[in-house]
Amino acid sequence: MHMTCTAPCKCEFCWLCLGSWTDHGRRTGGFYACNRYERAKKDGVYDEEERRREMAKSIIEKYTHYYERWKANDKSMKKAVADLRKMETMHMGKLCDGQGESALQVKFITEAWLQIIECRRVLKWTYAYGYYLPERENTKRQLFEYLQGEAESWLERLHECTEKDLQKYLTAMEPSKEFTEFRVKLSGLTKPTKKYFEDLGQALENDLGEVVLSGACCRTGNAKGSGRNKKTILRGKERGNNLQMRALARKVQG
């Protein structure tokens, strides 16, 4: 448990009891134990200190969790930008020649890459939002994690299809019937992914206000009866721009 600070401090101390190392030795348990700490812990001396350590550890772990995911999506976004540039300058012409397609007919590939770049940009900042979302707002956090998870799942499928499934067509010397199926698959992933991220962005712009509105509707309905409850919910829906978000909010709320 012997610790030494870096220069210029070079203070030597015990990591467990935080006492000076000069007061330690065989009588305190040697290098790998600290009898002072164990005795003091039994007496409750270090309860508050342990609580502070656990709190500090929790804060660091939370920051690391969100930062690593922010960084990973930032890296993926930059790689997607590079991949799109490479696609446009090196592969697009060969792909058109190999598949007998015009530049307009393969535009869906460029659109997919642009969507991936935009989604990665949005997704990385959702982790910053999640980091600052108060733990006590449990309902908001549940809705946020649900929306983020759904959007991220669609993005991963789109990114994998664009990055991997496309490869075999870039070196093909003659048209392939499977390329039409690939077009349908990629387009079928691009549009829903865009919609999921639009919904996610709208929800975060409103600070997940759908949760608050849904809760208010439920409380009003319980107080004034089932008939007026339906009218209140309908009015709440009319005030919003995204009915799907409200449905999700009520699902989490319930």
Secondary structure as the mmCIF struct_conf table of DSSP 4:
data_model
#
loop_
_struct_conf.conf_type_id
_struct_conf.id
_struct_conf.beg_label_comp_id
_struct_conf.beg_label_asym_id
_struct_conf.beg_label_seq_id
_struct_conf.end_label_comp_id
_struct_conf.end_label_asym_id
_struct_conf.end_label_seq_id
STRN STRN1 HIS A 2 THR A 4
HELX_LH_PP_P HELX_LH_PP_P1 CYS A 5 THR A 6
TURN_TY1_P TURN_TY1_P1 ALA A 7 CYS A 9
STRN STRN2 GLU A 12 CYS A 14
TURN_TY1_P TURN_TY1_P2 TRP A 15 CYS A 17
STRN STRN3 SER A 20 SER A 20
HELX_RH_3T_P HELX_RH_3T_P1 TRP A 21 ASP A 23
BEND BEND1 GLY A 25 GLY A 25
HELX_RH_3T_P HELX_RH_3T_P2 ARG A 26 THR A 28
TURN_TY1_P TURN_TY1_P3 GLY A 29 GLY A 29
TURN_TY1_P TURN_TY1_P4 PHE A 31 TYR A 32
HELX_RH_AL_P HELX_RH_AL_P1 ASN A 35 LYS A 42
TURN_TY1_P TURN_TY1_P5 ASP A 43 TYR A 46
HELX_RH_AL_P HELX_RH_AL_P2 ASP A 47 LYS A 86
HELX_RH_PI_P HELX_RH_PI_P1 MET A 87 HIS A 91
HELX_RH_AL_P HELX_RH_AL_P3 MET A 92 GLN A 99
TURN_TY1_P TURN_TY1_P6 GLY A 100 GLY A 100
TURN_TY1_P TURN_TY1_P7 ALA A 103 VAL A 106
HELX_RH_AL_P HELX_RH_AL_P4 LYS A 107 TYR A 132
BEND BEND2 LEU A 133 LEU A 133
TURN_TY1_P TURN_TY1_P8 GLU A 135 ARG A 136
HELX_RH_AL_P HELX_RH_AL_P5 ASN A 138 GLU A 160
HELX_RH_PI_P HELX_RH_PI_P2 CYS A 161 ASP A 165
TURN_TY1_P TURN_TY1_P9 LEU A 166 LEU A 166
HELX_RH_AL_P HELX_RH_AL_P6 GLN A 167 LEU A 170
BEND BEND3 THR A 171 THR A 171
BEND BEND4 MET A 173 GLU A 174
TURN_TY1_P TURN_TY1_P10 LYS A 177 LYS A 177
HELX_RH_AL_P HELX_RH_AL_P7 GLU A 178 GLU A 205
TURN_TY1_P TURN_TY1_P11 ASN A 206 LEU A 208
HELX_RH_AL_P HELX_RH_AL_P8 GLY A 209 LYS A 224
HELX_RH_AL_P HELX_RH_AL_P9 SER A 226 ARG A 239
BEND BEND5 ASN A 241 ASN A 241
HELX_RH_AL_P HELX_RH_AL_P10 LEU A 243 GLN A 253
#
